[in-house]
Amino acid sequence: MHRSGTSLCANMLHAMGIDMADVPGASPENARGHWERPHINDLNDRVFAAFGRGWTRSAHVLALPPGWQNDPRVIAVRRDLIAWLRPRVASGCFGFKDPRTARLLPLWRDIFAALRAQPRFVFCVRDPAQVARSITARDRTERAESEYRWLIYNADAIAGLADDPVCIIPYEDWFTRPEDTAQRLAAFAGVAAPAPDALRALIDPALRHDAASSAPAGPLLRRLHRLILHAAPAGHFHPDLQALCATLEDFKQQMQPLLVDMEVLRASVADQNRVIGDLTTALRAARRLVAS
């Protein structure tokens, strides 16, 4: 999920010798860089946009329709990604970071199969209360919507990973047990961990913005967060947890008509508010004209 330490983790993998990005891509939100590949981000975004579920829209939380990966627009994205990735994957130790991938794993499994690549999945997780606080402050979303996004991203990732080995990296561990966390990540990736001095240079506690006063997340999110943390030592998710997340996908599909209607209503209200605003502005201008 976004705001879960994915940038720090990608920076760490880059320091371990894995090709994670051409440039760090620093921004006010990530002073040390996002460590992303814009081409992959754009193509992942194109999938969501094809179904009216772009990140900036409240509809982003809606489930993708059944069989979405077979849509011609998604097939075109898959073809573009395979062509772009093929020479890069063949060149050596290659990686990428994009939280959107958590919701698009059926597409990415097809891509890995076409490339005959064996992926290694790193699962970054953070307290949902802190993620919701961060997203709400950055994107001006409603707190409940930010929490729901955390739930959907993590549940989709767990269901999509199935029985694959996974390295689960809690964001907080970078600050409480940095050396152990780096060693565990390096062992999973098959590379050497940074030296202690280099590790300390990569982790800046001043860039950690957790707020102790942040309201706790809902009970379902807290429960899922605990189950994810519990799975970290084993390196894979328990079948019961996978089944729970798959059931959530069925629930999302059942709720889809209601959520779509609510999104249409929200858009209608927003349009009406804009019309009222335009009319109010025009009326004030007319009054000023009459007064003059």
C-alpha positions as CSV (number, residue, x, y, z in Angstrom):
1,M,0.0,0.0,0.0
2,H,1.1,3.6,-0.6
3,R,2.8,5.4,2.3
4,S,4.0,2.1,3.8
5,G,7.7,2.5,3.4
6,T,7.9,1.2,-0.2
7,S,10.3,4.0,-1.2
8,L,12.6,3.3,1.7
9,C,12.6,-0.4,0.9
10,A,13.3,0.2,-2.8
11,N,16.1,2.6,-1.9
12,M,17.5,-0.2,0.3
13,L,17.4,-2.8,-2.4
14,H,19.1,-0.3,-4.8
15,A,21.9,0.1,-2.2
16,M,22.2,-3.7,-2.2
17,G,23.0,-3.7,-5.9
18,I,19.6,-4.3,-7.4
19,D,18.6,-2.1,-10.4
20,M,15.5,-0.5,-8.9
21,A,15.2,2.8,-10.8
22,D,17.2,5.0,-13.2
23,V,16.8,8.1,-10.9
24,P,15.5,8.4,-7.3
25,G,12.7,10.8,-8.2
26,A,12.8,12.9,-5.0
27,S,9.7,15.0,-4.2
28,P,8.3,16.9,-1.2
29,E,6.4,13.7,-0.2
30,N,9.7,11.6,-0.4
31,A,12.8,13.6,0.2
32,R,15.0,10.6,-0.4
33,G,13.1,9.6,-3.6
34,H,10.3,7.4,-4.7
35,W,12.6,4.9,-6.4
36,E,9.9,4.1,-9.0
37,R,9.8,3.5,-12.7
38,P,7.4,6.0,-14.3
39,H,6.8,3.9,-17.3
40,I,5.5,1.0,-15.2
41,N,3.5,3.4,-13.0
42,D,1.9,5.0,-16.0
43,L,0.9,1.6,-17.5
44,N,-0.5,0.4,-14.2
45,D,-2.5,3.6,-13.9
46,R,-3.8,3.1,-17.4
47,V,-5.5,-0.2,-16.3
48,F,-7.3,1.6,-13.4
49,A,-8.2,4.5,-15.7
50,A,-9.7,2.1,-18.3
51,F,-12.4,1.2,-15.7
52,G,-12.9,4.7,-14.2
53,R,-10.8,3.9,-11.1
54,G,-7.9,6.3,-11.2
55,W,-6.1,7.0,-7.9
56,T,-7.5,10.5,-7.6
57,R,-11.1,9.3,-7.9
58,S,-13.2,8.0,-5.0
59,A,-14.1,5.1,-7.4
60,H,-10.5,3.8,-7.0
61,V,-11.7,1.7,-4.1
62,L,-14.2,-0.1,-6.4
63,A,-13.3,-3.7,-7.4
64,L,-12.1,-4.2,-11.0
65,P,-14.8,-6.0,-13.0
66,P,-14.7,-9.8,-13.4
67,G,-12.3,-10.8,-16.2
68,W,-10.7,-7.4,-16.3
69,Q,-7.3,-8.8,-17.3
70,N,-8.9,-10.0,-20.6
71,D,-10.2,-6.6,-21.6
72,P,-8.5,-5.4,-24.9
73,R,-7.2,-2.3,-23.2
74,V,-5.5,-4.4,-20.5
75,I,-4.1,-6.7,-23.1
76,A,-2.5,-3.7,-24.8
77,V,-0.9,-2.7,-21.5
78,R,0.3,-6.2,-21.0
79,R,1.9,-6.2,-24.4
80,D,3.6,-2.9,-23.8
81,L,5.0,-4.0,-20.5
82,I,6.3,-7.2,-21.8
83,A,8.1,-5.4,-24.6
84,W,9.6,-2.8,-22.3
85,L,10.6,-5.3,-19.6
86,R,12.1,-8.0,-21.8
87,P,15.6,-6.5,-22.4
88,R,15.8,-5.1,-18.9
89,V,14.9,-8.3,-17.1
90,A,17.4,-10.1,-19.2
91,S,20.2,-7.7,-18.4
92,G,20.7,-8.7,-14.7
93,C,19.3,-8.2,-11.2
94,F,16.3,-6.1,-12.0
95,G,13.4,-4.8,-9.8
96,F,10.7,-2.3,-9.6
97,K,8.4,-0.7,-7.0
98,D,4.9,0.3,-7.5
99,P,2.2,-0.2,-4.9
100,R,-0.5,-0.4,-7.6
101,T,0.9,-3.8,-8.5
102,A,-0.7,-5.1,-5.3
103,R,-4.1,-4.9,-7.0
104,L,-3.0,-6.0,-10.4
105,L,-1.2,-9.3,-9.6
106,P,-3.2,-11.4,-12.1
107,L,-1.9,-9.1,-14.9
108,W,1.6,-9.2,-13.6
109,R,1.6,-13.0,-13.3
110,D,0.8,-13.2,-17.0
111,I,3.7,-10.8,-17.6
112,F,6.2,-12.8,-15.6
113,A,5.1,-16.0,-17.3
114,A,5.6,-14.4,-20.7
115,L,9.1,-13.2,-19.7
116,R,9.9,-16.6,-18.0
117,A,10.9,-14.6,-15.0
118,Q,10.8,-15.8,-11.4
119,P,9.6,-12.9,-9.3
120,R,10.5,-12.3,-5.7
121,F,7.8,-10.4,-3.8
122,V,8.6,-7.9,-1.1
123,F,5.5,-6.9,0.9
124,C,5.8,-3.6,2.7
125,V,3.2,-3.0,5.5
126,R,2.5,-0.2,7.9
127,D,0.1,0.5,10.7
128,P,-3.2,1.3,8.8
129,A,-3.9,4.3,11.1
130,Q,-0.6,5.9,10.1
131,V,-1.2,5.2,6.4
132,A,-4.7,6.6,6.6
133,R,-3.4,9.7,8.4
134,S,-0.7,10.2,5.8
135,I,-3.0,9.8,2.7
136,T,-5.7,11.9,4.2
137,A,-3.3,14.7,4.8
138,R,-1.6,14.5,1.4
139,D,-4.6,13.8,-0.9
140,R,-7.4,15.4,1.1
141,T,-9.4,12.2,1.1
142,E,-11.9,11.2,3.8
143,R,-10.3,9.2,6.6
144,A,-12.7,6.3,6.1
145,E,-11.8,6.1,2.4
146,S,-8.1,6.1,3.1
147,E,-8.6,3.2,5.5
148,Y,-10.6,1.3,3.0
149,R,-7.9,1.8,0.4
150,W,-5.4,0.2,2.9
151,L,-7.8,-2.8,3.4
152,I,-8.3,-3.3,-0.4
153,Y,-4.6,-3.0,-1.3
154,N,-3.4,-5.4,1.3
155,A,-6.2,-7.9,0.9
156,D,-5.8,-8.0,-2.9
157,A,-2.0,-8.5,-2.5
158,I,-2.5,-11.4,-0.1
159,A,-5.0,-13.1,-2.3
160,G,-2.8,-12.5,-5.4
161,L,0.4,-13.8,-3.8
162,A,-1.3,-17.1,-2.9
163,D,1.4,-19.6,-1.7
164,D,4.4,-17.7,-3.2
165,P,7.3,-16.9,-0.8
166,V,7.2,-13.3,0.4
167,C,9.4,-11.0,2.4
168,I,7.2,-9.0,4.7
169,I,8.8,-5.8,5.8
170,P,7.0,-3.8,8.5
171,Y,7.8,-0.1,8.1
172,E,8.4,0.3,11.8
173,D,11.1,-2.3,11.8
174,W,13.5,-0.1,9.8
175,F,13.7,2.2,12.8
176,T,13.5,-0.4,15.7
177,R,15.7,-3.2,14.2
178,P,17.3,-1.8,11.0
179,E,20.2,-4.3,10.8
180,D,18.0,-7.4,11.3
181,T,15.5,-6.1,8.7
182,A,18.2,-5.3,6.1
183,Q,19.8,-8.7,6.6
184,R,16.4,-10.5,6.2
185,L,15.6,-8.5,3.0
186,A,19.1,-9.1,1.6
187,A,18.9,-12.9,2.2
188,F,15.5,-13.0,0.5
189,A,16.8,-11.1,-2.5
190,G,20.0,-13.1,-2.7
191,V,22.3,-10.1,-2.3
192,A,24.6,-8.7,0.4
193,A,23.2,-6.3,3.0
194,P,24.7,-2.8,3.3
195,A,27.4,-2.2,5.9
196,P,26.1,-0.7,9.2
197,D,27.4,2.8,8.4
198,A,25.7,2.7,4.9
199,L,22.5,1.4,6.5
200,R,22.4,4.2,9.0
201,A,22.9,6.7,6.2
202,L,19.9,5.4,4.3
203,I,17.5,5.5,7.3
204,D,16.7,9.0,8.5
205,P,14.4,8.9,11.6
206,A,13.6,12.6,10.9
207,L,11.7,11.5,7.8
208,R,9.4,9.2,9.8
209,H,6.2,11.1,10.4
210,D,4.1,8.7,12.6
211,A,1.7,10.6,14.9
212,A,1.1,9.1,18.3
213,S,-2.2,11.0,18.5
214,S,-3.6,9.5,15.3
215,A,-6.9,7.8,15.8
216,P,-6.8,4.0,15.6
217,A,-7.9,2.2,12.5
218,G,-11.1,0.1,12.5
219,P,-11.1,-3.3,14.1
220,L,-11.0,-5.2,10.8
221,L,-8.0,-3.3,9.6
222,R,-6.2,-3.8,12.9
223,R,-6.9,-7.5,12.8
224,L,-5.6,-7.9,9.2
225,H,-2.5,-5.9,10.2
226,R,-1.8,-8.2,13.1
227,L,-2.2,-11.3,10.8
228,I,0.2,-9.8,8.2
229,L,2.8,-9.2,10.9
230,H,2.3,-12.7,12.3
231,A,3.1,-14.1,8.8
232,A,6.5,-12.3,8.6
233,P,8.7,-14.9,10.2
234,A,7.2,-17.7,8.1
235,G,7.6,-15.9,4.8
236,H,4.2,-16.8,3.4
237,F,0.6,-16.2,4.2
238,H,-1.5,-18.9,5.9
239,P,-4.1,-20.5,3.6
240,D,-6.9,-19.3,6.0
241,L,-5.8,-15.7,5.6
242,Q,-5.6,-16.1,1.8
243,A,-9.2,-17.6,1.9
244,L,-10.4,-14.6,4.0
245,C,-9.0,-12.1,1.5
246,A,-10.4,-14.0,-1.4
247,T,-13.8,-13.9,0.3
248,L,-13.4,-10.2,0.6
249,E,-13.0,-10.0,-3.1
250,D,-16.4,-11.8,-3.5
251,F,-17.9,-9.3,-1.0
252,K,-16.6,-6.4,-3.1
253,Q,-18.2,-7.8,-6.2
254,Q,-21.5,-8.3,-4.4
255,M,-21.3,-4.7,-3.1
256,Q,-20.3,-3.3,-6.5
257,P,-23.8,-2.1,-7.7
258,L,-24.4,-0.2,-4.5
259,L,-21.0,1.4,-4.5
260,V,-21.3,2.4,-8.2
261,D,-24.7,4.0,-7.4
262,M,-23.1,5.9,-4.5
263,E,-20.3,7.0,-6.8
264,V,-22.8,8.3,-9.4
265,L,-24.7,10.1,-6.7
266,R,-21.5,11.7,-5.4
267,A,-20.6,12.9,-8.8
268,S,-24.1,14.3,-9.4
269,V,-23.9,16.2,-6.1
270,A,-20.5,17.6,-7.1
271,D,-21.8,18.7,-10.5
272,Q,-24.8,20.4,-8.8
273,N,-22.5,22.2,-6.4
274,R,-20.4,23.4,-9.3
275,V,-23.5,24.7,-11.1
276,I,-24.7,26.5,-8.0
277,G,-21.2,28.0,-7.6
278,D,-21.2,29.2,-11.2
279,L,-24.7,30.7,-10.8
280,T,-23.8,32.4,-7.5
281,T,-20.7,34.0,-9.2
282,A,-22.8,35.1,-12.2
283,L,-25.5,36.6,-9.9
284,R,-22.9,38.6,-7.9
285,A,-21.4,39.9,-11.1
286,A,-24.9,40.9,-12.3
287,R,-25.6,42.7,-9.1
288,R,-22.3,44.6,-9.3
289,L,-23.1,45.6,-12.9
290,V,-26.6,46.9,-11.9
291,A,-25.1,48.8,-8.9
292,S,-22.6,50.5,-11.2
